[in-house]
């Protein structure tokens, strides 16, 4: 059951991070200020990563996924932890660029993580 939830939740992770990341990059390109809704959506998108990680850890020993699949999960956590301190960046355009591009990257790599974990 947890494996099924983990497999299905992966699509939520990918979609949320692609949408929010794309939104952030769009605002950066158009030189728009990110509204509060963007930051709430970013928090949700990143929270999906941590939920997915907890689910993955719960089934790790039973299913032994490929190393690259596990690497992607850790990579997402490292990226969010590395970028999070930049929330206090004083230049709004730089802040939205960093968070937007990082989140878009996570969404793209999440698709690769889905493919690498298929059948694991």
SULLIN-V920547 format. One record per residue. RES is the residue in one small letter. PHI is phi in whole degrees, 0 to 359 (none if undefined). PSI is psi in degrees with one decimal (none if undefined). Layout:
RES|PHI|PSI ; RES|PHI|PSI
This chain:
x|none|-45.4 ; x|296|-36.6 ; x|298|-41.4 ; x|296|-43.9 ; x|297|-43.7 ; x|300|-45.8 ; x|296|-43.5 ; x|289|-39.9 ; x|295|-24.8 ; x|303|-35.9 ; x|289|-32.7 ; x|295|-44.0 ; x|301|-51.5 ; x|298|-49.3 ; x|296|-46.9 ; x|299|-44.5 ; x|286|-33.7 ; x|294|-45.3 ; x|294|-50.3 ; x|292|-40.8 ; x|297|-43.4 ; x|298|-39.5 ; x|299|-45.1 ; x|297|-44.2 ; x|296|-40.0 ; x|301|-47.9 ; x|297|-38.0 ; x|296|-46.6 ; x|296|-36.4 ; x|272|2.3 ; x|57|42.8 ; x|260|153.9 ; x|276|135.2 ; x|287|125.8 ; x|284|168.4 ; x|303|-34.8 ; x|301|-34.9 ; x|297|-44.7 ; x|292|-34.3 ; x|294|-44.0 ; x|296|-38.9 ; x|298|-43.3 ; x|300|-41.5 ; x|296|-47.1 ; x|301|-44.0 ; x|289|-33.3 ; x|297|-33.5 ; x|299|-32.6 ; x|296|-44.8 ; x|290|-36.9 ; x|298|-44.9 ; x|298|-40.5 ; x|297|-41.9 ; x|296|-43.6 ; x|298|-41.7 ; x|297|-41.8 ; x|296|-33.7 ; x|294|-27.7 ; x|249|2.2 ; x|304|-53.1 ; x|296|-31.2 ; x|285|-39.4 ; x|254|-15.0 ; x|43|73.5 ; x|292|161.8 ; x|302|150.1 ; x|305|-41.6 ; x|296|-33.1 ; x|295|-44.9 ; x|296|-40.7 ; x|303|-44.5 ; x|301|-42.9 ; x|300|-45.9 ; x|293|-35.6 ; x|300|-42.5 ; x|298|-42.4 ; x|294|-44.1 ; x|299|-43.9 ; x|299|-48.3 ; x|296|-39.4 ; x|290|-33.3 ; x|286|-35.5 ; x|277|-31.6 ; x|309|-41.7 ; x|299|-18.9 ; x|283|1.4 ; x|298|-22.5 ; x|265|9.2 ; x|304|130.3 ; x|283|-20.6 ; x|266|107.8 ; x|303|-37.3 ; x|293|-39.8 ; x|294|-42.3 ; x|299|-48.0 ; x|292|-32.5 ; x|295|-48.6 ; x|297|-48.3 ; x|292|-39.2 ; x|296|-51.0 ; x|295|-40.8 ; x|296|-41.8 ; x|290|-39.0 ; x|297|-42.3 ; x|301|-44.6 ; x|301|-43.8 ; x|298|-41.8 ; x|294|-47.0 ; x|291|-26.6 ; x|298|-34.8 ; x|297|-42.0 ; x|295|-37.5 ; x|296|-37.4 ; x|298|-46.6 ; x|295|-43.2 ; x|289|-24.8 ; x|269|-8.3 ; x|298|122.5 ; x|87|0.0 ; x|285|none
